[in-house]
């Protein structure tokens, strides 16, 4: 369950700049609560459909399902090469992956660009500068597995849960209650109180558990 919660942080862009960028440009009249539930539901449905499409293909070719990049860039190309029309479907699949990566990179880089722009750096300069840093990190990840593993571990196991924890604490404890109510648009008082209670007490504990588990410290603490 803790591993699944950790993956939820990644797939829903929780604790990272993407969700912050989308929220900053969110229409004022829209309901955040309904939008959040819709995004979570659609993301889960798409993930299930992708799993039901990919894993039968992998097992049908007697391949071992890898994890993360191994599944996408090693196992799936072999599976596509062994199926009828594999060149077409493989090209289509990786084209869609490229589009998803591009759209994610735009939303991820936007908070940094906006922050630099606020401090007097022109938008084109900050955009190309941050994109260049990300590009160098990607090039280093290709040539050095240790760099890739370090970046993957730092972002997925440290930065995502830590960012989610700080956001939950900020919204639950530091933002005024009336401001939170106005931004979320939750109309029912009991629903808002229940949501705020979960945000202030339950969510931080769950995030801390995910954080400690990702660092390998939860089992050690339970044993001691």
Secondary structure as GFF3:
##gff-version 3
##sequence-region A 1 224
A	DSSP	alpha_helix	2	11	.	.	.	ID=ss1
A	DSSP	alpha_helix	17	24	.	.	.	ID=ss2
A	DSSP	alpha_helix	32	60	.	.	.	ID=ss3
A	DSSP	alpha_helix	69	70	.	.	.	ID=ss4
A	DSSP	pi_helix	71	75	.	.	.	ID=ss5
A	DSSP	alpha_helix	76	81	.	.	.	ID=ss6
A	DSSP	alpha_helix	86	118	.	.	.	ID=ss7
A	DSSP	alpha_helix	123	143	.	.	.	ID=ss8
A	DSSP	alpha_helix	145	153	.	.	.	ID=ss9
A	DSSP	pi_helix	154	159	.	.	.	ID=ss10
A	DSSP	alpha_helix	160	169	.	.	.	ID=ss11
A	DSSP	pi_helix	170	174	.	.	.	ID=ss12
A	DSSP	alpha_helix	177	184	.	.	.	ID=ss13
A	DSSP	alpha_helix	189	197	.	.	.	ID=ss14
A	DSSP	pi_helix	198	202	.	.	.	ID=ss15
A	DSSP	alpha_helix	203	214	.	.	.	ID=ss16
A	DSSP	alpha_helix	218	223	.	.	.	ID=ss17
###
